[in-house]
């Protein structure tokens, strides 16, 4: 199975996904001209991040536990925690933001926010791999930098729409809320998955 074969089952081609992912740019709005949003990229990004977090969390637990003292329950707990954090953040936060945008009459669709948040999480995949290194300071720096880059992708992509549709007070509230939620996500990732020896 290759990208060309799988491409016939998707509305977005492989080349477009390859271009969108590095810049964490959202797909074009799905409402314009009946175009469909690319929801496959964010879904696969979330799944990859989930598995990466679970594997890294399990590896760091194994390095901490030594031989024979870790159980299978630790692996299952890593996988469940990773799923909850990644997909919870990827769905609940954009939904909450969409509710506020609807309330304030900002023209942003839910599907576009879900896609944007999904793509913005891609930076945490290499961050998770780097955090296998058992150095607490390095892990904190990498996780916080990844969170900052993810937040920047969201804010920069929504900046123009927010600036033109929100009063200054609400603009600051929305940016502050997004920032606080990203900071909480970073702390949760670090404390749950990247534990030092």
DRENNUPA-437466 format. One record per residue (C-alpha): residue number from 1; x, y, z. Coordinates in pm, 1 decimal, padded with zeros to 6 digits. Each point is the difference from the previous one (the first is absolute). Layout:
DRENNUPA-437466
+-----+----------+----------+----------+
: num :       px :       py :       pz :
+-----+----------+----------+----------+
: NUM :        X :        Y :        Z :
...
+-----+----------+----------+----------+
END
This chain:
DRENNUPA-437466
+-----+----------+----------+----------+
: num :       px :       py :       pz :
+-----+----------+----------+----------+
:   1 :  00000.0 :  00000.0 :  00000.0 :
:   2 :  00139.8 :  00338.6 : -00095.1 :
:   3 : -00110.2 :  00364.4 :  00006.5 :
:   4 : -00138.5 : -00010.1 : -00353.2 :
:   5 : -00220.9 : -00300.9 :  00077.1 :
:   6 : -00129.7 :  00152.5 :  00325.6 :
:   7 : -00051.5 :  00336.0 : -00171.1 :
:   8 : -00310.7 : -00118.5 : -00181.4 :
:   9 : -00171.7 : -00041.5 :  00338.6 :
:  10 :  00075.8 :  00358.2 :  00109.5 :
:  11 : -00121.8 :  00340.4 : -00110.7 :
:  12 :  00347.3 :  00150.3 :  00043.0 :
:  13 :  00305.2 : -00126.3 : -00183.6 :
:  14 :  00328.0 : -00106.7 :  00157.4 :
:  15 :  00190.1 :  00301.8 : -00133.8 :
:  16 : -00241.1 :  00244.0 :  00166.1 :
:  17 :  00034.0 : -00173.3 :  00338.2 :
:  18 :  00378.2 :  00001.1 : -00033.0 :
:  19 : -00006.9 :  00374.7 : -00060.3 :
:  20 : -00251.3 :  00080.9 :  00278.3 :
:  21 :  00156.0 : -00200.1 :  00283.3 :
:  22 :  00338.3 :  00174.3 :  00036.9 :
:  23 : -00155.2 :  00345.8 :  00016.1 :
:  24 : -00294.1 : -00123.0 :  00206.5 :
:  25 : -00225.9 :  00200.1 : -00222.8 :
:  26 : -00368.8 : -00073.3 :  00005.1 :
:  27 : -00161.3 : -00127.9 : -00314.7 :
:  28 : -00197.5 :  00244.1 : -00208.2 :
:  29 : -00343.7 :  00075.3 :  00145.9 :
:  30 : -00238.9 : -00284.2 : -00077.4 :
:  31 : -00294.1 :  00227.0 : -00062.4 :
:  32 :  00148.6 :  00184.1 : -00296.3 :
:  33 : -00133.0 : -00149.3 : -00319.9 :
:  34 : -00114.3 : -00322.5 :  00164.2 :
:  35 :  00360.3 : -00101.2 :  00066.5 :
:  36 :  00046.7 : -00261.9 :  00271.6 :
:  37 :  00238.6 :  00053.2 :  00289.1 :
:  38 :  00298.1 : -00228.4 :  00035.5 :
:  39 : -00076.5 : -00187.8 :  00318.9 :
:  40 :  00225.7 : -00297.0 : -00078.7 :
:  41 :  00328.1 :  00182.8 :  00070.8 :
:  42 : -00096.9 :  00117.1 :  00349.6 :
:  43 : -00146.6 : -00339.9 :  00083.3 :
:  44 :  00321.0 : -00179.2 : -00098.6 :
:  45 :  00208.8 :  00264.1 :  00176.6 :
:  46 : -00198.0 : -00060.8 :  00317.6 :
:  47 :  00027.1 : -00377.2 : -00033.2 :
:  48 :  00374.6 :  00018.7 : -00060.4 :
:  49 :  00046.2 :  00231.4 :  00296.8 :
:  50 : -00212.0 : -00225.4 :  00219.1 :
:  51 :  00203.3 : -00310.6 : -00082.4 :
:  52 :  00328.4 :  00191.1 :  00027.9 :
:  53 : -00095.8 :  00133.7 :  00343.0 :
:  54 : -00107.0 : -00344.7 :  00118.4 :
:  55 :  00323.5 : -00162.0 : -00120.5 :
:  56 :  00220.6 :  00274.2 :  00144.2 :
:  57 : -00191.7 : -00006.3 :  00327.8 :
:  58 :  00042.8 : -00376.4 :  00020.9 :
:  59 :  00371.3 :  00016.9 : -00087.5 :
:  60 :  00068.3 :  00263.0 :  00263.6 :
:  61 : -00188.9 : -00210.4 :  00255.8 :
:  62 :  00206.0 : -00305.4 : -00096.0 :
:  63 :  00323.4 :  00196.9 :  00034.7 :
:  64 : -00111.7 :  00118.0 :  00344.3 :
:  65 : -00131.7 : -00335.4 :  00122.2 :
:  66 :  00295.9 : -00217.2 : -00083.9 :
:  67 : -00039.9 : -00362.9 : -00097.4 :
:  68 : -00313.7 : -00183.0 :  00094.8 :
:  69 : -00167.5 :  00255.9 :  00224.9 :
:  70 : -00236.5 :  00153.1 : -00259.1 :
:  71 : -00326.8 : -00161.9 : -00095.3 :
:  72 : -00216.5 : -00004.4 : -00309.4 :
:  73 : -00238.4 :  00233.5 :  00178.9 :
:  74 :  00259.3 :  00277.1 : -00043.5 :
:  75 : -00012.7 : -00039.4 : -00379.0 :
:  76 : -00379.0 :  00003.6 : -00003.9 :
:  77 : -00002.4 :  00302.5 :  00228.9 :
:  78 :  00241.9 :  00183.4 : -00235.5 :
:  79 : -00215.8 : -00077.4 : -00300.4 :
:  80 : -00321.7 :  00107.2 :  00173.7 :
:  81 :  00155.1 :  00320.4 :  00132.8 :
:  82 :  00145.4 :  00083.5 : -00340.1 :
:  83 : -00332.5 : -00054.1 : -00172.4 :
:  84 : -00185.7 :  00212.2 :  00253.3 :
:  85 :  00247.2 :  00287.1 : -00010.4 :
:  86 :  00055.2 :  00013.5 : -00375.2 :
:  87 : -00350.4 : -00054.6 : -00129.2 :
:  88 : -00161.4 :  00179.3 :  00292.3 :
:  89 :  00207.3 :  00309.0 : -00070.1 :
:  90 : -00049.7 : -00033.2 : -00376.2 :
:  91 : -00378.1 : -00007.5 :  00033.0 :
:  92 : -00111.0 :  00172.3 :  00321.3 :
:  93 :  00216.5 :  00312.0 : -00032.4 :
:  94 : -00093.6 :  00074.9 : -00363.9 :
:  95 : -00364.8 : -00066.2 :  00083.3 :
:  96 :  00013.2 :  00243.4 :  00291.3 :
:  97 :  00174.8 :  00256.7 : -00216.8 :
:  98 : -00261.6 : -00048.4 : -00270.3 :
:  99 : -00279.7 :  00061.6 :  00252.0 :
: 100 :  00163.7 :  00329.2 :  00098.3 :
: 101 :  00052.6 :  00090.9 : -00367.3 :
: 102 : -00368.9 : -00070.4 : -00073.9 :
: 103 : -00103.5 :  00208.2 :  00299.0 :
: 104 :  00219.1 :  00290.1 : -00116.5 :
: 105 : -00102.4 : -00038.4 : -00368.9 :
: 106 :  00350.5 : -00085.1 : -00121.0 :
: 107 : -00016.4 : -00185.5 : -00333.9 :
: 108 :  00199.9 : -00311.7 :  00091.5 :
: 109 : -00141.3 : -00346.9 : -00054.1 :
: 110 :  00034.5 : -00288.3 :  00242.7 :
: 111 :  00158.6 : -00226.0 : -00258.3 :
: 112 :  00263.9 :  00262.2 : -00078.8 :
: 113 :  00085.1 :  00033.2 :  00369.6 :
: 114 :  00018.7 : -00378.2 :  00041.6 :
: 115 :  00234.7 : -00021.6 : -00298.5 :
: 116 :  00214.3 :  00290.6 :  00118.8 :
: 117 :  00038.1 : -00144.5 :  00348.7 :
: 118 :  00075.0 : -00342.3 : -00147.6 :
: 119 :  00276.0 :  00130.9 : -00223.9 :
: 120 :  00142.5 :  00218.8 :  00276.0 :
: 121 :  00059.2 : -00309.1 :  00215.4 :
: 122 :  00246.0 : -00145.0 : -00253.8 :
: 123 :  00295.6 :  00176.0 :  00164.3 :
: 124 : -00047.5 : -00212.3 :  00311.8 :
: 125 :  00093.0 : -00317.8 : -00192.5 :
: 126 :  00372.8 :  00081.0 : -00039.7 :
: 127 : -00008.6 :  00163.0 :  00344.9 :
: 128 : -00117.1 : -00329.6 :  00149.8 :
: 129 :  00282.8 : -00189.7 : -00167.4 :
: 130 :  00257.4 :  00249.6 :  00131.2 :
: 131 : -00146.9 : -00031.2 :  00349.0 :
: 132 :  00104.6 : -00363.4 :  00022.7 :
: 133 :  00327.7 :  00146.5 :  00125.4 :
: 134 : -00023.7 : -00017.3 :  00380.7 :
: 135 :  00098.0 :  00361.8 :  00068.6 :
: 136 : -00267.6 :  00200.6 :  00176.8 :
: 137 :  00117.1 :  00343.2 : -00114.6 :
: 138 :  00024.4 : -00112.7 : -00363.0 :
: 139 : -00347.2 : -00152.9 :  00018.2 :
: 140 : -00152.0 :  00318.4 :  00143.2 :
: 141 :  00168.8 :  00216.1 : -00263.6 :
: 142 : -00106.5 : -00226.2 : -00287.4 :
: 143 : -00360.0 : -00035.7 :  00120.2 :
: 144 : -00042.0 :  00372.9 :  00064.0 :
: 145 :  00156.8 :  00090.2 : -00336.9 :
: 146 : -00230.7 : -00245.0 : -00175.3 :
: 147 : -00296.8 :  00149.4 :  00184.4 :
: 148 :  00107.9 :  00350.5 : -00099.1 :
: 149 :  00036.7 : -00100.9 : -00364.6 :
: 150 : -00337.9 : -00173.1 :  00003.5 :
: 151 : -00162.6 :  00303.4 :  00158.7 :
: 152 :  00169.0 :  00229.7 : -00252.7 :
: 153 : -00140.1 : -00206.9 : -00286.4 :
: 154 : -00352.2 :  00041.0 :  00137.4 :
: 155 :  00023.5 :  00367.4 :  00089.5 :
: 156 :  00174.6 :  00101.6 : -00322.6 :
: 157 : -00255.6 : -00183.7 : -00211.7 :
: 158 : -00295.5 :  00154.6 :  00183.7 :
: 159 :  00153.3 :  00341.2 :  00073.7 :
: 160 : -00152.6 :  00188.6 : -00293.6 :
: 161 : -00349.6 : -00140.1 :  00055.1 :
: 162 :  00016.5 :  00066.9 :  00374.3 :
: 163 :  00145.8 :  00348.7 : -00041.6 :
: 164 : -00267.2 :  00107.3 : -00247.8 :
: 165 : -00298.4 : -00154.6 :  00182.2 :
: 166 :  00074.5 :  00028.3 :  00371.4 :
: 167 :  00026.5 :  00308.0 :  00216.5 :
: 168 :  00339.1 :  00045.7 :  00166.7 :
: 169 : -00117.3 : -00140.7 :  00335.1 :
: 170 : -00135.6 : -00321.5 : -00151.8 :
: 171 :  00302.3 : -00034.9 : -00227.6 :
: 172 :  00223.8 : -00000.7 :  00308.2 :
: 173 : -00229.9 : -00240.2 :  00187.3 :
: 174 : -00003.2 : -00249.7 : -00288.6 :
: 175 :  00378.4 :  00012.3 : -00050.1 :
: 176 :  00056.5 : -00029.7 :  00376.6 :
: 177 : -00238.6 : -00296.6 :  00026.3 :
: 178 :  00171.2 : -00179.0 : -00289.8 :
: 179 :  00339.3 :  00069.9 :  00159.5 :
: 180 : -00102.7 : -00128.6 :  00343.3 :
: 181 : -00152.4 : -00317.3 : -00148.4 :
: 182 :  00317.1 : -00067.7 : -00199.9 :
: 183 :  00212.0 :  00052.1 :  00311.0 :
: 184 : -00219.2 : -00246.1 :  00192.4 :
: 185 :  00036.9 : -00249.8 : -00286.1 :
: 186 :  00379.0 :  00034.0 :  00013.3 :
: 187 :  00004.3 : -00058.6 :  00375.6 :
: 188 : -00227.7 : -00303.0 : -00039.2 :
: 189 :  00222.0 : -00146.8 : -00274.9 :
: 190 :  00315.4 :  00052.1 :  00205.9 :
: 191 : -00134.5 : -00133.3 :  00327.7 :
: 192 : -00183.9 : -00296.5 : -00150.5 :
: 193 :  00239.9 : -00122.8 : -00267.8 :
: 194 :  00347.7 :  00146.6 :  00038.3 :
: 195 :  00110.6 : -00103.4 :  00343.8 :
: 196 :  00370.8 :  00012.8 :  00074.0 :
: 197 :  00196.3 : -00282.9 :  00150.4 :
+-----+----------+----------+----------+
END
